[in-house]
Amino acid sequence: MKKILLIIFSFSCINTFAQDNIINFQYSIGFGTGDLGDFIENPSFRGFVFDYRRLTENNIAIGVEVGWNVFYDELNYDTYTKDNLTITGKQWRYNNQVPLLVAADYIFSTEEKLKPFAGLGVGTMFSRRNTNMNVYTIEEEAWSFALRPELGVVYDISFNTGISATAKYYVGFESGDLPTQSYLSLNFGILYLLY
Amino acid sequence: MKMKLSFFILALGAMVAGCYPDNVDYYDEFDVALTHYQDDYDFQAQGTYAMPDRIVKITGNKIEGDDPEYVPDVVATALLGMIAENMSNLGWQRVDIDEDPDMLLAPAAWETTTISWWYDYWWWWWGSYYPPGWGGCCWGGWYPPVYVSSYTTGTLVMTLIDSDLESASGRPISQWTGAISGLMSGAYNADRARRAIDQAFAQSPYLETN
């Protein structure tokens, strides 16, 4: 009887952030800002974020984040000149962003079903920019130092599952072939607890 | 849980691969006119040029000693006529190679292909398709910042060379390059060819000599 009571008590106390390991798969929508926004005005509806966190004491979760967003635009047949090189044709632009970060979040409340949190990520971001015309591509790449502040909420939908909505702002500082690359992403995900 | 994880990882992979945006829908969207010039070269001081009557076709065998191939005469004649017309409109006079022209205009074409060594192979060697007096064995001076993949598309490259000048390594320098891509994707289309060739010269006003 004592064991049964203990088990019942344990389950009643479980919520999404009561476990050690949390994974979060998120669909991501990106909005380019700065140089990236100038290059491609369209938002990116193709992207994902994968987060892993381990809950420590004091409402702090630490872990890693991997993501991907591709921005895409198609420009009309026109003439484009850079220095003494001129190209006329249709242009297709791609910008791939892949952040690889270590991250820490502060959860404002672990007791409620709705849990707001704020976080910061630090690491690197790989950027690849392609300007395609015909079979030609001008390819520019950068591995840059990256920062990523984040605000979000998690809502528990069962003892080991939750849903999340987050806003992340990525800044990859000037590096390689590219100036500073930045974008805002809105992410909607499903969390699981790992045993 | 492992099943769920596997499912999500697979779904994620499918999403990445399946949602990557493609680009070209129609052949004519391939059409591109690319031009480049040496900004320290005085084109206005020139006035005559020579151009062969055929367009050599880069087939990939010349480097191994095979005879060169040429673009079919009916197509080459039309393309060379468009080039000559544009050069004439810019004030250039076409002369024979024996008449000591100020510049040589060497056209070359290829129909496809996987020319992955664009600048360290073909870019240097198509000059050898032309006989001596047509700029020597090599062609160079500018490496385009491009890569070439394996689409099936046609490219016509026109180079203007001043045979009196050469680079520090002894190679002729292309003072002007016009590359027209897309001409041979699908069937040859004279209207598309004209539009592309006219565009290459229209975006090169510095070639005007009159």
Interface residues (C-beta under 8 A of the other chain):
Chain A: I23 F25 R46 F48 F50 W68 V70 Y72 E74 T79 T81 N84 L85 T86 I87 T88 G89 K90 W92 Y94 N132 M133 N134 V135 Y136 T137 I138 E139 Y192 L194 Y195
Chain B: M1 K4 L5 F8 L12 M15 V16 C19 Y20 P21 N23 V24 E29 F30 D31 V32 A33 L34 T35 H36 Y37 Q38 D39 P144 P145 V146 Y147 V148 S149 Y151 T153 S181 G182 Q199 Q203 S204
